[in-house]
Structures are given as structure tokens and as C-alpha cells.
Amino acid sequence: MARVDERIQGVLMDQHNRQVALVSVAVACLACAALFIWRHAVASRGSGIATIARGEMVLMKCTNPVCQTLYEMDKRDCFAQFEAQIRKRPMSQAPPALACRKCGRETAYRAIKCSQCSNVFFYGAKPNDYADRCPQCGHSQQEQDRKKRVAASAGTKG
């Protein structure tokens, strides 16, 4: 009789251990799923067009020889339209043209006015260089900002 009690107790302990193990695995799976969802939610909040503040303006210039209009556009709207144009032509290597505010043709491109010489040129006019490099005087605000960041980070390390 004592042996039967020991066997029953052993079987009950095995079932209990199995239940504990299953519950532990389930809790671990739920924790991993929660971590994955949280990381995905945090990552998706920090990028994309939705993060661009309203009111920040970009310069646009029409390449239509009859029009040649120069105007400002909300950066968020500009990037949303760029994204729509890229979806239409995903294999295109050329920068997307937007519909010009004046003539309505898809001939408007992002432009920059150089802070040094006031030359207006197309963003990315010089291939394999800073996109804001002025073809007239060679100034690039992006390059200047990068040099400042590198100098500042070198100063904090030493």
C-alpha cells in the first residue's frame, strides 16, 4: 500500500512539474511577444513623415521653361507627395518631380538658396556630395554642421 501511495504521489508530482513548466513557457512566450510589440511600437514612432513638424518650409523650383516658378512648400506635404510619386514609379532613379503650384505640370523639384551667395539650385545638384552643396560657391551647411558635431564629440571623448 505504501508503494502505491508513493507511485500516486510521484505521478501527481510529475503532473504538477509539467504544469509548472507549461505555465513558465507560456509566461516566457507572452513576455517575448510583449517585448517585440513594445520595441516595434517605439521604433515606428521615431521615423517617417508623421515626425516632420508642420510649418517647416522647403523651397521648390519649376523646371518648365515657360513657368520657372520658385515657391515655398510645407516640408511634410512635400515629402508626402514625394512618397506618392515614388510609389507610382518605384524603379525610377531620378528624383521625383511634383506638380508645380503655378503651371500644374510635374516639373517642380526641391531647391535650396545658398546662405553664402544666395544662388538658387536644385537639392542634390552635385552627385556624390552633400545634397546642399552650392555649385556656385561650394558652401554646404550640412558639411559645416557635421564638422561641428564631429568636433564636439571628439571634445567629449578626450
C-alpha positions in Angstrom: 0.0 0.0 0.0 2.9 2.4 0.8 4.3 1.7 -2.7 1.1 2.6 -4.3 0.9 5.8 -2.4 4.5 6.6 -3.4 3.6 5.9 -7.1 0.5 8.1 -6.9 2.4 10.8 -5.2 5.2 10.5 -7.9 2.7 10.8 -10.7 1.0 13.8 -9.1 4.4 15.5 -8.7 5.2 14.8 -12.4 1.9 16.3 -13.4 2.5 19.3 -11.2 6.0 19.8 -12.5 4.7 19.6 -16.1 2.0 22.2 -15.3 4.6 24.5 -13.8 6.9 24.0 -16.8 4.0 24.8 -19.3 3.0 27.9 -17.3 6.6 29.0 -17.3 6.9 28.6 -21.0 3.6 30.4 -21.6 4.7 33.3 -19.4 8.1 33.5 -21.2 6.3 33.5 -24.6 4.0 36.3 -23.6 6.9 38.3 -22.2 8.8 37.9 -25.6 5.6 38.9 -27.5 5.1 42.0 -25.3 8.8 43.0 -25.7 8.5 42.6 -29.5 5.3 44.6 -29.7 6.8 47.4 -27.5 10.0 47.6 -29.5 8.1 47.7 -32.8 5.8 50.5 -31.4 8.8 52.5 -30.2 10.7 52.1 -33.5 7.7 53.1 -35.6 7.1 56.3 -33.6 10.5 57.7 -34.3 10.6 57.9 -38.1 8.5 58.7 -41.1 6.7 61.7 -42.5 4.5 62.0 -39.4 7.5 63.1 -37.4 8.1 66.2 -39.6 6.7 69.2 -37.9 4.1 71.3 -39.7 5.3 74.8 -40.7 8.8 73.8 -41.7 9.2 75.0 -45.3 11.2 73.8 -48.3 11.9 75.7 -51.5 10.6 74.3 -54.8 11.5 75.4 -58.3 9.7 74.6 -61.5 11.8 73.4 -64.5 9.2 74.2 -67.1 10.9 76.8 -69.3 7.6 78.8 -69.5 7.0 78.8 -65.8 10.3 78.8 -63.8 8.3 79.5 -60.6 10.1 79.5 -57.3 7.9 78.9 -54.2 7.9 77.5 -50.6 6.0 74.4 -49.6 5.4 72.7 -46.3 8.1 70.1 -45.8 5.7 67.5 -44.6 3.4 67.9 -47.6 6.4 67.9 -49.9 7.7 64.6 -48.5 4.2 63.1 -48.6 3.9 64.0 -52.3 7.5 62.6 -52.9 6.4 59.4 -51.3 3.3 59.1 -53.5 5.4 59.8 -56.6 8.0 57.2 -55.6 5.1 54.6 -55.2 4.0 55.4 -58.7 7.5 54.8 -60.2 9.4 52.6 -57.7 12.2 51.7 -60.1 13.0 55.3 -61.1 16.5 56.5 -60.3 15.6 60.2 -60.9 14.3 62.4 -58.0 10.6 62.7 -58.1 9.0 65.8 -59.7 6.0 67.3 -58.1 3.1 69.2 -59.7 4.0 72.9 -59.9 1.8 75.1 -57.9 1.6 77.6 -60.8 1.6 75.6 -64.1 0.3 72.3 -62.7 2.9 70.2 -64.6 5.1 67.6 -62.8 8.2 69.7 -63.2 8.8 71.1 -59.7 11.8 69.9 -57.7 13.2 70.7 -54.3 15.6 73.6 -54.4 17.9 75.4 -52.0 19.0 79.0 -51.7 22.7 79.2 -50.7 23.2 81.1 -47.4 26.6 82.3 -48.6 25.9 83.6 -52.1 22.1 83.4 -52.5 22.3 81.2 -55.5 19.2 79.0 -56.0 20.0 75.5 -57.1 18.4 72.0 -57.0 18.8 69.9 -53.9 21.4 67.2 -54.7 22.8 69.1 -57.8 26.3 67.8 -57.2 26.3 64.0 -57.3 28.3 62.1 -54.6 28.4 65.2 -52.4 26.4 66.9 -49.7 22.9 67.5 -51.2 23.0 71.1 -50.2 26.5 71.9 -51.8 26.2 75.1 -53.8 27.5 74.6 -57.3 28.4 78.3 -57.5 30.4 78.9 -54.3 30.9 75.4 -52.9 29.3 76.1 -49.5 27.4 73.2 -47.7 25.6 73.8 -44.4 25.3 70.0 -43.9 29.0 69.7 -44.1 29.5 72.6 -41.6 27.0 71.0 -39.2 28.7 67.6 -39.5 32.1 69.1 -38.8 30.7 70.8 -35.7 29.2 67.5 -34.4 32.4 65.6 -35.0 34.5 68.3 -33.2 32.0 68.3 -30.3 32.0 64.5 -30.0 35.8 64.5 -30.2 36.0 67.0 -27.4 33.7 65.0 -25.1 35.7 61.8 -25.6 39.1 63.2 -24.5 
